[in-house]
Structure formats: C-alpha cells, structure tokens
Amino acid sequence: MINELDRAERNVKEHSVALKKPLGLGDLVLTQIVFIVGSSWVGTAAKLGPAHLFFWLLAILLFYIPQAAVVIYLNRLMPLEGGIYQWAKFAFNEFAGFIVAWNLWLLSIMVIALGGMFITTNLSYALGDAGAWMRNSPWCVSLISCALVCGLGCTGVRGLSLGKWLHNIGGFAMLLAYAGLIVLPFVSLIRGDLSAYRPLQIAAPTMSIFYCFNIFSKLAVGALSGFEYVGILAGEARAPGRNIGRSVIIAAPIIALIFVLGTSSVLAFIGGNQIDLIGPVPQTLRLGLRSFGSPIAFGIASVAILLMTVRSISSMSIHFTGSSRLPMVAGWDHLLPVWFSRLHTRHKTPINSILFVGAVTLVIAVSSQIGAGVQEAFQLVDNAANVFYGIVYAMMFAIPIVGAAAVRGSARTWLRLAAGCGFAVSLLAIFFTVYPIIDVPSPLIFAAKIIAVTAVANAIGIAIFALGEKRRGAQRNLTA
C-alpha cells in the first residue's frame, strides 16, 4: 500500500511540475485570513446575543482546533495539488476522493454565486439611503454577479502570479475594516455614545437550546472553516509541506480574535434593529458612526464598507481558483475528460476548467433570485452550501480515524480524538441546515428545497464518477 501511495504521489507531482509556484508563506497566511473571515458570520453569531462568546469558544474547542490539527497533519503527509481530494483518495479510494472534491466544488460554486448579493449589499450601504434599493433588487444583484464572475474569470486565467496580489490586498483591506469595527465601540464609549461595553463577557443562553446549537453548528462549519482549502493549491506553493501548516498556525489566533471581537461590536450597535445577515459589518459601521453626524463620519463608514467589498471579491477569487483546480486534478486521474486539465500556453492555468466554472456560477447566481426574496435566496443557497461543506468535513475528519493504514498510521491518539469531535460537529451541521434562522413563507418547503438540492447534486456527482469509470474501462480495453 505504501509503495502504491508513493507511486500515486509521484504521478501527481509529475503533473504539478508544469504549474507555476508563486505562493510564499506570507501569501498563504493572508490567503487563509481573507478566505476564512467572512463579513456575514459576525451577524449570525450576534443572533445569540450575549451568549455568543460561549458558543464561539465551544466551536473553537470542538471544531476549529481539530480542523487545524488534521489539516496540518494531512498536508505534511501529502502536500499535493488538489489537497483534500488527494487526501480522501489515498485514505479511502477514488470514489471517496471524487465525492469530497465534488461537494467542495459545489460549495465554492454556491459561495461565488452569493458574491453578487454580498457586493450589492455592501455597495448599497456605502451609498447610504440612495443605494438602499439595490440590496432588494434581484436585477441589480444579477448584473453585479455577472460583472463579478467575468472579472474573476479574467484574473483566473492570469493565475496566482496576479491572483495572489488580489488576495493579499483583500487580506489587508479586511484587516483594516475589522480593525475599524473592533475599535469603534471603544471610541463610542469614550464619546459617551455607549454607556457600557464588555466585549469578552460570557453569558448563559437565553434562547432555546435547539436554536442556539443550530447557530453553533453554522459558526463551526461555516465561519471557522477553510484551512483545508489552501491545500488545493499545494502544487502552486513553495515548500507546501512546511508553509501551509505554518500559515494555519499563524492565521488561526488572528481569525478567532477577529470573529469574537467583531461579534461584540455588532451587538454593541445593532440594539433593537434587525440584523442584516448578508451585510452585518456595513450595517454596524453605519449605525456606529451615525452619532458623529458629519460628512467625515459618512466618508469613514463608506471607505470601511468598500474595504469589506474588496475582501469579498478576494475571497471569491480564492474560491474561483480552487474550484477550477479540482476539475483539473480529477482530469489527471481521468475521472473527468482531460479537456478540464488543458493548461493555458503562457499562464499555465486550467483554461477550460475556468471557463466551465464561470458559466455554471452565472447560471446558479441568476436562478437563485427566481421566486424568492433576496434574504431567503441567501439562506437557501447558504444552507445548501453548508450541507456540502459538512459532507467534506465529515470525510476529512474520518481519515485519521478509519482511513488507510498508510495515511492514519502516524496519527496520535489525541489527533484521532480531536478528529472525532470535528466529525460529530460536521454531522450536527448537516442536520441543522434544514432549519432556517430567518422567517420564510414555509419552513417545510424551505427544508424540502435544501434536501432536494443536496440529493440531486450528489446523485449527479455519482453519475459523473460512474461515467468516468466507464470511460477509463473502455480505454483500458482498447490498450489491452
């Protein structure tokens, strides 16, 4: 088995030789931060009220730390282009690897499809009252989605030599915007706009346990997830076996602090207002600076909101890059047509895969607006994406526990116990995706849509894999 694993790894590395390798440790750290720290999760956590810190800490203990440990372990063992696809393939079999890659690919497609909603919402807050109509207009969201996908496609063709700068700029923009969000309550406290502010206060939940653990599962598998994604680009990074693990260690505490303190800031200013789950950061900045009552305050809020918009675009670019690499590596194994693996002559990027991802994303982005309000469409697509991610993480956490001996053999007992915690939280997240945290016309229909989307999507993935196996069998017969 070990010799077979070595041969398979050499095959992947031979394919990766043609790829450019522009990613250094600093690029990887900023990519981790900008990819994981989204603007919507602090709004989701704020729905827990003062109990948010308790559930953040619980999610960090039971999911975040186990995720980081398992990713570091698997990446050191197999620092290969395709990341988690390769890990699952070598730990289980090609079918498991393909289904993991399929669900992660679907997740990225869904997230990119939501990009238009995020950007439209941020721009509407940046424009103030004059732009309020934008975030409730499906046509506006669809047009911005088209512009976003076209821009991401052009950047994707150029590759990470250009894309890493977009990711780095997005990382710095996000850090600046969150710094403003986190500092704002302290400034308001000094000015007397807030009577009290205790950002690290732990309080017992006052809502139903079912509701609290629903949001807890979303904080874990939604907010505190993503360390494994950079592993997809291992073949395009320098010293990936060492640097990807280091990027996790450096980025992890920064990300955790941003989420906890960012949620406290949202709670400090939202008050009795309804939380905008798509754009809680711009909403909070607008409310927090309202008391300043000057054009300068409006300008500061608008700049901060635009910084978050840059961060959103950078995050979409990372998703776009990863979702174009997964079909490429599946093409290397002939599970997909080799058409997906064809590289651009100059930039060495999977040009056909990039075009395919762009086309599919546009279809989903526009169709998700049909027959649903913007907030409901966001929840529908977001929940379906969480099911896909839950499946991916359940498979990843299973590797150190029940994977092939050659892969799990060096995993220590504490790592297996941590993986067990992550596995349980992943299953919990899958269960809770059918329960919306906003009011929808029919919760039963909403749940049915989530289940149907997940079942049909994975049935399509199984069918694609079966066709790939049939195609490979026919090729073997011809060469026999």
Order of alpha helices (4+ residues) and beta strands (2+ residues): alpha-alpha-alpha-alpha-alpha-alpha-alpha-alpha-alpha-alpha-alpha-alpha-alpha-alpha-alpha-alpha-alpha-alpha
